[in-house]
Amino acid sequence: MMTFLSVTQPYNWSMVRAFLTRRAMSGVEECGKYHYARYFDETDFYLESGLNITPNEVVPSSWFCATYEPEAQRFAIQLSLHNIACKDAVMANIARVLDAQQMPDVIAQALSDAGFTQTQMTPGLRLPATWSPFEALIRSIVGQQISVNGAVKILNQWTASLLEDDSECRHFPTAAKIAHCDTSQLPMPKARQATLNAASIVAQSKPLSDADSIQELINIKGIGPWTLNYVLMRGISHPDIFLDNDLVVKNQLARFNLSPQKAKPWRSYVCIQLWEHANT
């Protein structure tokens, strides 16, 4: 089906595209000049859509492609679903991932309050999100103390191996799949390998649906404040997370005379602005 998603202006698609492209996992998601597409598990949206979930039911991957139409100030969304009743929930998540309906004037004012000058602010800045809190969790664990490119390389190889035996499953692996999979061959410390399994077991038993359930992850060995805050910021799009212990953020803070606290309740956008400066 084809549907549309309105976009508040200004919207910096080139920034969003570059951010998502750099982190895209081969075979799961894909970015082009004007589009972002990915496979996903639509059963994640059944509960909030009032649909029944059959235990152990396997539903082939669903798919969408969002094409930005700047003149129309919208995304044209090609959407392939098995159950149309979950359309609204899926569309809301697409809007969150693309940060399509944020208030740019409010964000610009928050950045100014933090101390950024007009020339230091990215017009139409947005906070691109991960598809789910669980995906953000796995990305953050894999990405501990390594570069974005290094983390994506590991994720590409790992997800490909996890999905290779199922031609109908193209979406990011579920918590159930990762919980008991063999992580021993992943190029990372054994403690981090164990954390991937342990975190997935917890997420399998209790979905990461809100800030409270995410905060409980701190009890897992190998998960600290940076991981929690990353999941909050990109997994559920919490607008007021400041990654003060992030190495890139620390390095960029040394370049600017900022007071991030003054950007409350929009400090996540201070982080994304600092990340943008690191990439330019």
RAHUSUL-V384373 format. One record per residue. N is the residue number from 1. PSI is psi as a letter, one per 20 degrees, with the letter a starting at -180 (999 if undefined). NEAR is the number of other ideal C-beta (glycine too) atoms within 8 Angstrom. Layout:
N:PSI:NEAR, N:PSI:NEAR
This chain:
1:q:8, 2:p:7, 3:r:8, 4:q:8, 5:o:13, 6:q:8, 7:p:12, 8:q:9, 9:q:7, 10:q:6, 11:o:14, 12:n:11, 13:h:9, 14:h:6, 15:g:12, 16:g:14, 17:g:11, 18:g:9, 19:g:9, 20:h:12, 21:g:8, 22:h:9, 23:j:9, 24:p:11, 25:p:11, 26:p:6, 27:i:8, 28:g:11, 29:r:11, 30:p:7, 31:q:10, 32:a:7, 33:h:4, 34:j:7, 35:q:10, 36:p:14, 37:q:11, 38:r:11, 39:q:9, 40:r:13, 41:o:10, 42:i:13, 43:i:8, 44:h:7, 45:j:11, 46:g:12, 47:g:7, 48:i:6, 49:j:11, 50:k:5, 51:q:9, 52:q:4, 53:o:8, 54:p:5, 55:p:4, 56:j:4, 57:p:7, 58:o:6, 59:p:8, 60:q:7, 61:q:10, 62:r:15, 63:q:11, 64:q:13, 65:o:9, 66:o:13, 67:p:10, 68:p:10, 69:n:10, 70:h:7, 71:h:4, 72:i:5, 73:l:9, 74:r:9, 75:p:13, 76:p:9, 77:o:14, 78:p:9, 79:p:13, 80:o:7, 81:q:11, 82:h:6, 83:o:9, 84:i:6, 85:i:7, 86:j:13, 87:g:11, 88:g:7, 89:h:10, 90:g:15, 91:h:12, 92:h:8, 93:h:10, 94:g:14, 95:h:11, 96:g:9, 97:g:11, 98:i:14, 99:l:13, 100:h:13, 101:k:7, 102:r:10, 103:n:6, 104:h:12, 105:h:6, 106:g:9, 107:g:12, 108:h:10, 109:h:8, 110:g:14, 111:h:15, 112:g:10, 113:h:8, 114:i:13, 115:i:9, 116:p:11, 117:r:5, 118:g:6, 119:i:4, 120:i:8, 121:p:12, 122:o:8, 123:p:6, 124:k:10, 125:p:16, 126:r:13, 127:n:13, 128:p:10, 129:r:11, 130:r:10, 131:h:10, 132:q:10, 133:h:12, 134:g:14, 135:g:11, 136:h:14, 137:g:15, 138:g:14, 139:g:14, 140:h:12, 141:g:14, 142:h:15, 143:j:9, 144:p:9, 145:k:2, 146:r:7, 147:r:5, 148:g:8, 149:h:7, 150:g:9, 151:g:12, 152:h:12, 153:g:8, 154:g:12, 155:g:12, 156:g:11, 157:g:8, 158:g:10, 159:h:13, 160:g:10, 161:h:7, 162:h:10, 163:i:11, 164:h:6, 165:j:3, 166:o:6, 167:i:3, 168:i:7, 169:o:9, 170:i:9, 171:r:11, 172:p:13, 173:q:9, 174:r:9, 175:h:10, 176:h:7, 177:h:8, 178:h:12, 179:g:11, 180:j:4, 181:r:9, 182:o:4, 183:j:9, 184:h:6, 185:i:4, 186:p:11, 187:m:3, 188:r:7, 189:q:5, 190:h:6, 191:h:8, 192:h:13, 193:g:12, 194:h:11, 195:h:13, 196:g:14, 197:g:13, 198:g:11, 199:h:15, 200:h:14, 201:g:11, 202:g:11, 203:h:13, 204:h:9, 205:h:5, 206:o:7, 207:q:6, 208:n:15, 209:i:5, 210:r:7, 211:h:8, 212:g:6, 213:h:10, 214:g:14, 215:h:8, 216:i:9, 217:i:14, 218:i:9, 219:i:4, 220:p:10, 221:p:7, 222:i:11, 223:p:11, 224:a:7, 225:h:7, 226:g:11, 227:g:13, 228:g:13, 229:h:11, 230:g:13, 231:g:16, 232:g:11, 233:g:13, 234:h:11, 235:h:17, 236:j:10, 237:l:11, 238:p:9, 239:i:10, 240:l:9, 241:p:11, 242:o:12, 243:m:11, 244:i:7, 245:j:7, 246:p:9, 247:g:5, 248:g:9, 249:g:14, 250:g:10, 251:h:9, 252:h:12, 253:h:10, 254:i:6, 255:i:6, 256:q:11, 257:n:3, 258:q:9, 259:n:6, 260:h:11, 261:h:7, 262:i:8, 263:i:12, 264:p:8, 265:l:5, 266:k:13, 267:i:16, 268:h:14, 269:h:14, 270:g:15, 271:g:14, 272:h:11, 273:h:14, 274:h:13, 275:h:11, 276:g:11, 277:h:11, 278:h:9, 279:j:6, 280:999:4
